[in-house]
């Protein structure tokens, strides 16, 4: 990165070496000099006593993005470079909560889209609780009176009745409702926190089990 300065005045930067922009600014300063695309090799480049192209860099403070953020860019011009930096600020507690809550919905969807085992006609069936699967069962329920020859996962065929469909849909709804109840409870748990550290201590994603 580079910067164009006029004494202690920052005219451009931090920018890539854009010689067209630099030349436009030199024209504004009424400096009779044109840089080329190769002049980056000569930086730091003193065009006049005050007008210079200097290397630029960021020197930001360390910060924890969970609880802090950087803003209000400042700069310091030296003889050899321009150093840019941001001030560090503490996030309001509500902002910390709102940002952390964004992780709750995706995890609820993971919990919502799982499988359950139900027993129909003495046959154990593993069923997906996905929205698509639910809609398929609901559509069948409101179709003709049945019974239906229905193919389940693993190639299992059963003749099922509307009562069987109602039982399946009810079992899926129970599992899905558990996921939504979990989401509501987690949001309430986050809202009850009084510090940022407490917010991030709320467990959303289950810890990964170590490999055996």
N, C-alpha and C positions, 0 to 999 in steps of 0.2 A: 504494500500500500504506500501511497505517496500523498504529499501535501504541498500546496503552493502558499507561501507566506510573503507578506510585505512587512518586514520588521516583526513586530509582535502581533500583527493582524493576520488571522487565518483567512485566506481567500478561497481555497479549495481543499477538500480532504475530510476524511481519508477516502481516497479513490484509487482505482487501478490507474496505470500510467496511460491516461487519455490525452494524447498530445493536442487533439483538437480543442477539447475543453480548456486545456492550459493555455493554448494560444489565444482563445477567445478572451480569457481573463487577462492575459498580458496586453492584449489590445485595449481592454477597459482601463488598464493601468497606464496606458500610453508608453509601454515599454517596446522599444524597437528590437525585438528578438523573436525568433520563431524556433520552437523546439521541434524535433523530429521524433519518429517512432523509436529511434535507437538511442535517444538521449537518456533513457532510463538507466543505461549502463554508466552514466556519469554522475548519477545522484549520490551524494548531495551536490546540487548544481547551483552555483551562485550566478544568477543572471545579472543582477546589479548588486550594489552593496546591501540593499534591503530585500530585494525580491529574490527568493530562492525556492528551489524544489528540494524538499527534504523527504527522507524516508519517514513513514508513519507507522505506528503500531499501537495496539491496545494494551493497557496495563490495568485490567479490571481487578477489583478486590475479590477474594474468594467469598463465595456465598452459598447458602443452602437453598436451592430453588423451591423446596417445599415451603419454606417459611419466609424467604426473602426474595427481592427482585432488584434488578439494576435499572436505573433511569438517569435522566439529567446528565447527558454526556458533557464532559469538560475536556480541555486540552492544555498542554504546556508546550511552548515552543522553546527549543534550545538551539544552539549553534549547529547541531548535527542531526536533529530529528524532531518530530512532533509526536508527543505521547498523548493518546486519548484514553479517557477512563470514564466510567460511570459511577455515580453515587449508589450506595447500597441502602435499601429501605426494607423495613419489616412489613410483611403483608398483614392486613387486618385479619382478625380471626375469622370473620365471615367469609372472606375470600379463600382462606385456607380450607374452610369447610366446603365451600361450593366446588373448589377444584377437586377435593378428595371424593366428593359425592359422585363425580363423573365416572369413577371406577365401579360404582355400585350396580348401575343398570346392566353393563356388559356381563357382570358375574351373575346377576339374576337371570339373564338370558341363558347362560350356561346351565344354571340349575333348572331352568324351565324346559330346556331341550335335552332331555335325558331319556332313560328307558325305565319302564316298570314291568313287573311280572304279575299277571292276573291268571286266574284259573277259570276256564270256560269248559263246561262239560268234561270235567276231570282232566283237562289238558292245560298244562302250564304254558302260557304264552308270554313272550317278551315283546312289549309294545313301545314304540317311540312316542314321546309326548310332544313332538314337534307340532307347530301350528298346522302344517300341511296334513299331518296324520289326523289331527283332531278334526279338521274340516272334512276330511274324507269320511270319517265315522259319522259326523253330524249330517252330512249330505245323504249318506245311506239311511240314516235314521228317519229322515223326512221324505224318503222315497216311497216306493211301493211297500205294502205291508210285510213282505217277506214270507217265509224265511229266505236267507241268502246263502249261497255257496261263496264263502269268503276265504281268500288265500292270505295267510299271515306269513310273517318272516319264517325263514328256514323251510319254506315250501309246505307248511302245514295248512291243510284244507279243513274247514269246519262249516257245517250248516248252522248259521246263527240266526237268532230271532231278534225282534226289536228289544226285547228284555235284555238279551245279551249285549246289544249295542248300548243300551242305556247304562248297563253295568260298566262296560269298558269306558264310556265317556265320563262317567262319574269318577272312576278310578284315576283317569288322566287329570280331570279337573282338580282332584284333591292334591295331586303332585304339583300341578301348576300353581295352585293357590299357595302351597307351601313356599314356593319361590317368591311370589309377590309379598307374602307375609314377612319373609326374610328381608326383602328389600326395604319394606316400610320400617322394620325394626332397626336395620342398619342406619337408615337416614335419621331416625330418632336418636340413635346412639351417638351419631356424629353431632347432631344438633345440641346434645346435652354436654358436649365437651367444653371445657373452659380454657384450654390451652392448645396450641398447635401440636405439641407433643402428644397430647391425649387423642387428638384427631387421628394422627398417623398410627396410634396404637390400636385403633379399631381394626379388627381383622376382617378383611373383605375376601381376599383370595386365600383359600386354605394353604397352609405351608406344604411345600413339596416334601414328600417322604424320601428319605435318603435311600439310595440304591443299595440293595443287599449284595 
